[in-house]
Amino acid sequence: RRYGFAPECKVVAFTGDNPASLLGAAQTRQDLVVSLGTSDTVLVQQPTREAANVLGGGVSVFPHALDKDCFMVMVCYKNGGAIRAA
């Protein structure tokens, strides 16, 4: 109410480039998002945290920014952009 947002507007306290990419590009929980930036990332939405157990190391699991019944799963390859620039 303080800032005059519509009641149906969801305000997220914070986010980063990877969660924002997932929110903007993934229309369903079945969508997979590949982001080729400074670091290359693969992002998916899952209803459980089990992806970290299935995929092993290098996987990060975070609470979904908007869906309390879902998680964001991210596999990140740092410095991926440096390889493409070479």
Backbone torsions as a table, in degrees:
resi	resn	phi	psi	omega
1	ARG	NA	-34.6	-175.0
2	ARG	-55.6	-39.5	-176.2
3	TYR	-104.0	3.0	175.0
4	GLY	79.5	19.7	176.5
5	PHE	-69.3	149.1	176.5
6	ALA	-62.9	147.0	-178.4
7	PRO	-57.0	-31.4	-178.8
8	GLU	-83.3	-4.9	179.2
9	CYS	-74.9	126.9	176.6
10	LYS	-92.3	126.4	178.6
11	VAL	-107.3	121.3	-179.8
12	VAL	-99.8	130.7	-173.8
13	ALA	-62.2	-36.1	-179.7
14	PHE	-162.5	161.9	173.5
15	THR	-161.5	175.8	177.6
16	GLY	-133.0	-175.4	-176.3
17	ASP	-65.0	-38.5	-178.6
18	ASN	-71.0	-48.6	175.3
19	PRO	-60.7	-37.3	178.7
20	ALA	-65.4	-37.4	176.7
21	SER	-63.1	-43.5	179.3
22	LEU	-63.9	-46.1	-179.5
23	LEU	-63.0	-37.8	-176.9
24	GLY	-80.5	-29.0	-172.7
25	ALA	-105.2	-30.1	-176.4
26	ALA	-87.3	114.1	-179.8
27	GLN	-87.4	-26.6	179.2
28	THR	-134.1	168.1	177.7
29	ARG	-68.0	-15.2	179.7
30	GLN	-86.8	-9.7	-178.1
31	ASP	-75.8	145.2	175.7
32	LEU	-117.3	133.6	-178.6
33	VAL	-114.1	128.8	175.0
34	VAL	-110.8	124.6	180.0
35	SER	-116.2	118.8	-179.5
36	LEU	-105.8	86.6	-179.9
37	GLY	-118.9	-145.7	174.9
38	THR	-56.3	-43.4	171.3
39	SER	-114.2	143.6	177.8
40	ASP	-89.5	131.2	-178.7
41	THR	-131.5	149.8	170.5
42	VAL	-118.4	127.9	-175.5
43	LEU	-124.6	134.1	174.8
44	VAL	-139.8	163.7	175.8
45	GLN	-109.3	137.0	-179.2
46	GLN	-138.0	149.3	178.6
47	PRO	-78.4	-11.3	-179.6
48	THR	-134.4	172.1	176.6
49	ARG	-88.5	5.1	-172.3
50	GLU	-63.8	-18.6	-178.3
51	ALA	-57.0	-37.1	-179.8
52	ALA	-62.9	-36.0	178.9
53	ASN	-73.1	-36.6	-177.0
54	VAL	-75.5	-43.6	-173.9
55	LEU	-87.1	-15.4	178.8
56	GLY	81.2	-153.0	-175.5
57	GLY	-65.2	161.2	177.6
58	GLY	82.3	6.0	-179.3
59	VAL	-110.3	133.6	175.9
60	SER	-116.0	139.1	179.6
61	VAL	-123.5	128.0	-178.0
62	PHE	-127.6	155.3	170.1
63	PRO	-61.4	142.0	177.3
64	HIS	-67.7	142.1	-175.9
65	ALA	-67.8	-30.0	-176.0
66	LEU	-121.3	-22.6	-175.0
67	ASP	-109.6	106.5	-176.2
68	LYS	-67.1	-14.3	179.8
69	ASP	-101.3	20.8	-173.7
70	CYS	-144.1	159.2	177.4
71	PHE	-125.9	152.5	172.7
72	MET	-98.0	124.8	178.1
73	VAL	-108.0	130.7	-175.8
74	MET	-132.0	130.6	169.5
75	VAL	-111.4	124.9	-172.9
76	CYS	-124.3	130.3	174.1
77	TYR	-112.0	101.5	-174.8
78	LYS	-68.4	150.1	179.1
79	ASN	63.6	26.6	177.3
80	GLY	-61.7	-35.4	179.4
81	GLY	-63.6	-31.8	179.8
82	ALA	-64.9	-35.3	-180.0
83	ILE	-67.8	-41.4	179.2
84	ARG	-67.5	-31.1	-177.9
85	ALA	-77.4	-18.9	-177.4
86	ALA	-70.1	NA	NA
